[in-house]
Amino acid sequence: MEERYMNMRRRRSDYRNDPPPHRMEPRHPPRHRPQKRRRSTAASVASGFYKALVILSALIVAVYIAFTLTIRAPEQKQKIPPSQNGPAQTLGPNFNTSSSGTASSIPSEPADRVLSRREGVYTIFLAATDVEGYRTDTMMVMCYDTVKQTIGVVSIPRDTLVARESGNPHLVYGKGGVEQRVEDVSHMLGIPIDFYVKVNIKGFITLVDYLGGVDFYVPCDMDYDDPTPGQDLHIHYKEGRQVLGGQQAMEVARFRKNNDGSGYTDTGRTQTQQKLLIALAKKVLAWNNIAKINGFVEIFNKNVSTDLSMDEMLYFASQAMGLDPSTAVETATLEGNGFGKYRGYKYCYELDQEKTVETVNRLINPYNQDLTLLDMNIAKAESYHT
């Protein structure tokens, strides 16, 4: 009995240790699930950088759109009738002074003639002062067509004759500063001038140096010395291409004649100045100088006076981003006779009337209609040097 009991316990124990009964295999084996690979650190960084770049690009686009939407185009000025001050203004735009100094009548324009401004076209008076800082030694009128993205620049010789009742009749002289020069030029050429920008020589030098110099072709051999206190000018360069620093660029821009009297006239100097300004504009608008924008602003604030507001400057800056100065800018200098006499003053630069009308209409006329001599107020010399 005891033996049977022990045998029963042994069988039960063996049964517990036996393997479980065979289960039926499924008809389809389970799908193999590949083990996930851990991404490398480099891949994670690249992915994060890419996402950040996309977000940054989107923000830049959004800011640019907001920037362009908030900045409004400046208002355009309408034609200002000549003021009744002095002989030129008293005669009005429909009269000119003959070579004998007497007034000669010209038929008036039709009373119903109305000049309308071209949309997006602005005129800006550009001036640079001399060493002393108050005479506008260099004067230009720039016409910027923001629609066609073209710029016309016309230089006006500093000795251009302005028929004044008293005082020096050369354009560069006279009371009133740059504001008066703007009014003189506006009445003389028959166009409204929307804004002015005046820069002093120190600012010009600082800008060129900040840009690392300017690559420029010096048009002729230059050998000139002016030891006059306040001037202390010594210009010595050989014709040819060279990189000019700020001081050198200023000297080349101011050169007119050599010590022996050779060289070129005031008209030749303005042409050199135009080419130098275009070379500078190319360098300022180059992509590798965009990072220097803060320096440009600082130089501008210290050395430039203008009636442009910050919003107006931002508008023109945004429009000029796609401008190519090498193809979009055309320049000219008003032609004339530099040997005129007026009220005892010598070497007054009398503008050629027909050529002035043609140049103004081609480059700086902001109207939809061509201007005529009747719209302008060009003074005539009383006599000429023999």
C-alpha positions in Angstrom: 0.0 0.0 0.0 2.7 2.4 0.9 4.6 1.4 -2.2 1.6 2.1 -4.4 1.2 5.6 -2.8 4.8 6.5 -3.5 4.5 5.4 -7.1 1.5 7.6 -7.6 3.3 10.6 -6.2 6.2 9.9 -8.5 4.0 9.9 -11.6 2.3 13.1 -10.7 5.6 14.8 -10.2 6.9 13.5 -13.5 3.8 14.8 -15.2 4.3 18.2 -13.9 7.9 18.2 -15.4 6.8 17.0 -18.8 6.8 19.6 -21.6 3.4 21.1 -22.5 1.4 19.5 -25.2 2.2 20.4 -28.8 0.3 23.5 -30.0 -0.8 23.9 -33.6 1.4 26.2 -35.8 -0.3 29.1 -37.4 -1.0 28.9 -41.1 1.0 32.1 -41.8 4.3 32.8 -40.0 4.4 36.1 -38.1 5.8 39.1 -40.1 9.4 40.0 -39.4 9.7 43.4 -37.7 13.1 45.0 -38.4 14.8 46.5 -35.5 14.8 50.4 -35.5 18.2 52.0 -36.1 19.2 54.9 -33.9 19.9 58.1 -35.9 23.4 59.4 -35.8 24.2 62.6 -34.0 25.4 64.2 -37.2 22.1 63.4 -39.0 20.1 64.8 -36.2 22.1 68.0 -36.2 21.7 68.4 -40.0 18.0 67.8 -39.8 17.7 70.4 -37.0 19.8 72.9 -39.0 17.7 72.4 -42.1 14.5 73.0 -40.2 15.9 76.1 -38.6 17.0 77.3 -42.0 13.5 76.8 -43.4 12.0 78.7 -40.5 14.5 81.5 -40.8 13.9 81.8 -44.5 10.1 82.0 -43.8 10.7 84.7 -41.2 12.9 86.7 -43.6 10.2 86.5 -46.3 7.6 87.6 -43.8 9.7 90.5 -42.6 10.4 91.6 -46.2 6.7 91.5 -47.1 5.8 93.5 -44.0 8.7 95.9 -44.8 7.5 96.5 -48.4 3.9 96.8 -47.3 4.6 99.4 -44.5 6.9 101.6 -46.6 5.0 104.0 -48.8 6.3 105.7 -51.9 7.1 109.4 -51.2 4.9 112.2 -52.5 6.0 114.0 -55.6 6.2 117.7 -55.7 4.5 119.7 -58.4 6.0 122.4 -60.5 6.8 125.5 -58.5 6.3 128.8 -60.4 9.4 131.1 -60.3 9.4 133.5 -57.4 9.3 137.2 -58.1 12.8 137.9 -56.8 15.6 139.2 -59.1 15.8 139.8 -62.8 15.4 136.1 -63.9 12.4 135.6 -61.8 10.8 139.0 -62.6 11.0 138.1 -66.3 9.4 134.7 -65.6 9.8 131.5 -67.6 8.5 133.1 -70.8 11.3 135.6 -71.1 15.1 135.4 -71.7 17.7 138.1 -71.6 19.4 138.8 -74.9 23.1 139.1 -75.4 22.8 142.9 -75.0 21.2 142.4 -71.6 17.7 143.5 -72.7 14.6 141.4 -72.2 13.3 139.7 -75.3 9.7 138.4 -75.2 8.8 134.8 -76.1 5.3 133.7 -76.7 3.6 132.3 -73.7 2.6 128.7 -73.3 -1.1 127.9 -73.9 -3.1 128.6 -70.8 -4.6 125.1 -70.7 -1.2 123.3 -70.8 -0.9 121.1 -67.7 2.2 119.1 -66.9 1.6 115.8 -65.1 4.2 113.8 -63.2 5.2 110.3 -64.2 4.3 107.7 -61.6 7.2 106.5 -59.5 9.7 109.1 -60.9 11.6 111.3 -58.5 14.2 114.1 -58.8 16.9 114.5 -56.2 19.5 117.3 -56.0 22.9 116.0 -55.1 25.6 118.3 -53.8 29.1 118.1 -52.3 30.6 120.9 -50.4 34.1 122.3 -50.8 36.9 122.1 -48.2 35.5 124.9 -46.2 32.2 123.1 -46.0 29.6 125.6 -47.1 29.8 126.1 -50.9 28.2 123.4 -53.0 31.2 122.8 -55.2 29.6 119.9 -57.0 26.0 119.9 -58.1 23.9 117.3 -59.9 20.3 116.5 -60.5 19.3 112.8 -60.4 16.1 111.5 -61.8 15.2 108.0 -60.5 12.5 106.0 -62.3 11.6 103.3 -59.7 9.2 101.6 -62.2 11.7 101.2 -65.1 14.7 101.0 -62.7 16.7 103.7 -64.5 18.6 106.7 -63.3 19.6 109.9 -65.2 22.2 112.2 -63.7 22.9 115.6 -65.0 25.8 117.7 -63.7 25.5 121.4 -63.5 28.8 123.3 -63.7 29.5 125.4 -60.5 30.0 128.6 -62.5 26.6 128.4 -64.3 25.1 131.8 -64.8 22.2 132.7 -62.7 20.6 136.1 -63.4 20.6 137.7 -59.9 20.0 141.4 -59.2 23.0 141.6 -56.9 25.8 139.5 -55.7 27.9 136.9 -57.6 25.9 135.4 -60.5 27.8 132.1 -60.5 25.5 129.3 -59.3 27.9 128.1 -56.6 27.8 131.4 -54.8 25.0 133.3 -53.1 23.0 133.3 -49.9 20.6 130.6 -48.8 22.8 127.5 -48.8 21.7 124.2 -50.5 18.0 125.1 -50.2 18.6 128.2 -52.4 20.6 126.2 -54.9 17.7 123.8 -55.2 15.3 126.6 -55.9 17.8 128.2 -58.4 18.2 124.9 -60.3 14.5 124.1 -60.2 13.5 127.5 -61.8 16.4 127.4 -64.2 15.6 123.9 -65.6 11.8 124.1 -65.2 11.5 120.9 -63.1 10.4 120.3 -59.5 13.0 118.8 -57.2 11.6 116.5 -54.7 14.6 116.1 -52.3 18.2 117.1 -51.8 21.2 115.3 -50.4 24.4 117.2 -49.5 27.6 115.5 -48.4 30.8 117.1 -47.2 34.3 116.2 -48.3 35.1 114.4 -45.0 32.2 112.2 -45.5 33.2 111.3 -49.0 36.7 110.4 -47.9 35.4 108.3 -45.0 33.0 106.4 -47.2 35.7 105.5 -49.8 38.1 104.4 -47.0 35.3 102.3 -45.4 34.8 100.5 -48.7 38.5 99.7 -48.9 39.1 102.1 -51.8 37.7 102.3 -55.3 39.1 101.0 -58.5 39.2 103.9 -61.0 40.7 105.0 -64.3 42.4 108.3 -63.8 41.6 110.1 -67.1 44.9 112.1 -67.5 48.2 113.0 -65.9 47.6 115.3 -62.9 50.1 117.7 -61.6 48.7 120.5 -59.5 49.5 122.3 -56.2 47.5 124.8 -54.3 49.3 125.8 -51.0 46.5 128.3 -50.1 45.7 128.0 -46.4 42.5 126.0 -46.1 43.1 124.3 -49.5 46.6 122.8 -49.2 45.9 120.7 -52.3 48.6 118.6 -53.9 47.4 116.4 -56.8 49.9 114.2 -58.5 48.7 111.1 -60.5 49.6 109.3 -63.7 46.9 108.4 -66.2 45.7 104.8 -65.8 43.7 102.5 -63.6 44.5 102.3 -60.0 42.9 101.8 -56.6 42.2 105.1 -54.9 41.9 105.7 -51.2 39.5 108.3 -49.7 42.0 111.2 -49.9 43.2 110.2 -53.3 39.6 109.9 -54.7 38.8 113.4 -53.4 41.9 114.8 -55.1 41.1 113.2 -58.4 37.5 114.5 -58.1 38.6 118.0 -57.5 41.3 118.2 -60.2 40.6 120.6 -63.1 44.0 121.8 -64.4 47.7 121.3 -64.0 50.3 123.8 -62.8 51.2 124.7 -66.4 47.5 125.4 -67.3 46.9 122.1 -69.1 44.2 119.7 -68.1 40.5 120.0 -68.6 37.7 122.5 -68.0 35.1 122.5 -65.2 32.9 120.4 -67.6 35.6 117.8 -67.8 35.8 117.7 -64.0 32.1 117.0 -63.7 32.4 114.1 -66.1 35.2 112.6 -63.9 33.1 113.1 -60.8 30.1 111.3 -62.5 32.3 108.3 -63.4 33.7 108.2 -59.8 30.3 108.3 -58.3 29.1 105.4 -60.5 32.2 103.3 -59.5 31.3 104.0 -55.8 27.7 103.1 -56.3 28.7 99.8 -57.8 30.8 99.0 -54.7 28.2 100.1 -52.2 25.5 98.0 -53.9 27.8 94.9 -54.1 26.5 91.9 -52.1 29.8 91.6 -50.1 29.2 95.1 -48.7 25.6 94.5 -47.5 27.0 93.5 -44.1 28.5 97.0 -43.8 25.1 98.7 -43.7 25.5 99.9 -40.1 28.7 101.6 -41.1 27.0 103.3 -44.0 24.3 104.6 -41.8 26.8 106.0 -39.3 28.8 107.7 -42.0 25.6 109.1 -43.5 24.3 110.5 -40.2 27.6 112.3 -39.5 28.4 113.7 -42.9 25.2 114.1 -44.9 22.3 116.7 -44.6 19.1 115.9 -46.4 15.4 116.6 -46.3 14.6 112.9 -46.9 12.9 111.3 -43.9 14.0 107.8 -42.7 10.9 106.2 -44.3 11.7 107.8 -47.6 15.3 106.7 -47.5 14.2 103.2 -46.7 11.9 103.3 -49.6 14.6 104.3 -52.1 17.0 101.8 -50.6 14.5 99.0 -51.0 13.9 100.0 -54.6 17.6 100.2 -55.4 18.5 96.7 -54.3 18.0 95.3 -57.8 19.6 98.2 -59.6 22.7 97.7 -61.8 24.7 101.0 -61.9 26.7 99.8 -64.9 23.7 99.6 -67.2 20.9 101.5 -65.5 22.6 104.9 -65.0 23.2 107.5 -67.7 25.0 110.7 -67.1 25.6 114.0 -68.9 26.8 117.5 -68.2 25.0 120.6 -69.3 26.9 122.2 -72.2 27.5 125.9 -72.6 30.0 128.7 -72.9 32.3 129.4 -69.9 33.5 132.8 -71.2 30.4 134.9 -70.4 30.4 138.2 -68.6 27.5 139.4 -66.5 27.3 142.6 -64.5 31.1 142.8 -64.5 31.7 139.2 -63.3 33.9 137.1 -65.6 33.8 133.5 -66.7 30.1 132.9 -66.2 29.0 129.6 -67.7 26.1 130.4 -70.0 24.0 127.3 -70.7 23.4 126.3 -74.3 19.6 126.6 -74.5 18.8 124.0 -77.2 21.2 121.4 -75.8 19.9 122.0 -72.2 16.3 121.4 -73.3 17.4 118.1 -75.0 19.5 116.9 -72.0 16.8 117.7 -69.5 14.1 115.9 -71.5 16.3 112.9 -72.1 17.6 112.3 -68.5 15.8 114.3 -65.7 12.4 115.3 -66.9 9.8 113.9 -64.4 6.8 114.8 -66.5 4.8 112.8 -69.1 5.3 115.7 -71.5 8.5 117.1 -73.0 9.6 120.5 -71.6 10.3 123.4 -73.9 12.5 126.5 -73.5 9.3 128.3 -72.4 9.3 126.2 -69.2 12.8 127.1 -68.3 14.6 130.2 -67.1 18.0 130.2 -68.7 20.0 133.4 -68.3 22.1 134.9 -71.1 25.5 136.6 -70.7 25.8 140.3 -71.5 29.0 139.8 -73.4 31.9 137.4 -73.8 35.7 137.3 -73.3 37.5 137.8 -76.6 
